[in-house]
């Protein structure tokens, strides 16, 4: 049995303990565990603007400030339709960066089946016109991604 399997089993099948080594965008990061295995994790329950969108770079910068080079616990919540791991990241036991991203108006809750606890935080930011909610009708990242896909030339 490899060390990765052993460490994964030691924590239970749904937890990873490690250090955040990179932040890809506002809701995607990479964690390296004690066995030197790297995991790409998408924050479960939120979606931040893409880097090409307004507030995308701010979301990434805030996530870097909150988690980069820090020890974290990752609670795996499953995978998305592309096979990416979805997780809840906890810094120093209980600090959840999703809450900060939502409070600062730098994230939407999930398009489908939003988590009520997160939805409340997002709505408060929206009511207070914080971050991306300063715009009357900001484009959600899932719409932006679909628009970008439609702009791609079709191959025959």
Residue pairs with C-beta under 8 A, 6 or more apart in sequence:
2 35
3 35
4 33
4 35
4 37
6 35
7 33
7 34
7 35
7 37
8 16
11 17
13 76
14 75
14 76
14 77
15 73
15 74
15 75
15 76
16 31
16 33
16 39
16 41
16 73
16 74
16 76
16 87
17 33
17 34
17 71
17 72
17 73
17 74
18 31
18 32
18 33
18 34
18 39
18 71
18 72
18 74
19 31
19 32
19 69
19 70
19 71
19 72
20 29
20 30
20 31
20 67
20 68
20 69
20 70
20 72
20 89
21 30
21 31
21 32
21 38
21 69
22 29
22 30
22 68
23 29
23 30
23 60
23 63
23 64
23 67
23 68
24 30
24 40
24 60
25 48
25 50
25 51
25 56
25 59
25 60
25 63
26 48
26 49
26 56
26 58
26 59
26 60
26 62
26 63
26 101
26 106
26 107
27 42
27 43
27 46
27 47
27 48
27 59
27 63
27 101
27 107
28 40
28 41
28 42
28 43
28 84
29 40
29 41
29 43
29 63
29 67
29 68
29 89
30 38
30 39
30 40
30 41
31 38
31 39
31 41
31 72
31 74
31 89
32 38
32 39
33 39
39 74
39 85
40 84
40 85
41 74
41 84
41 85
41 86
41 87
41 89
42 80
42 84
42 85
42 86
42 87
43 86
43 87
43 88
43 89
43 97
43 98
43 101
44 77
44 86
44 87
44 88
44 98
44 115
45 77
45 88
45 98
45 109
45 110
45 114
45 115
45 118
46 98
46 101
46 102
46 107
46 108
46 109
46 110
46 118
47 107
47 108
47 109
47 110
47 111
47 140
47 141
47 142
48 55
48 56
48 59
48 60
48 63
48 101
48 106
48 107
48 108
48 141
49 55
49 56
49 59
49 106
49 107
49 132
49 138
49 141
49 144
50 56
50 141
50 144
50 145
50 148
51 57
51 60
52 144
52 148
53 139
53 141
53 144
54 132
54 135
54 138
55 105
55 106
55 131
55 132
55 138
58 104
58 106
58 131
59 101
59 106
59 107
62 97
62 100
62 101
62 104
62 106
63 97
63 101
66 91
66 95
66 97
66 100
67 89
67 91
67 97
70 91
70 92
71 91
71 92
72 89
72 90
72 91
73 89
73 90
73 93
74 87
74 88
74 89
74 90
75 87
75 88
75 90
76 85
76 86
76 87
77 86
77 87
77 88
78 85
78 86
79 85
79 86
80 86
88 96
88 98
89 96
89 97
89 98
90 96
91 97
98 107
98 118
99 118
99 121
101 107
102 109
102 118
102 121
102 122
102 125
103 121
103 124
103 125
103 130
104 125
104 130
104 131
105 125
105 126
105 128
105 129
105 130
105 131
105 132
105 133
105 134
106 131
106 132
107 122
108 122
108 140
108 141
109 115
109 118
109 119
109 122
110 118
111 140
111 142
114 122
125 131
125 133
126 133
132 138
139 147
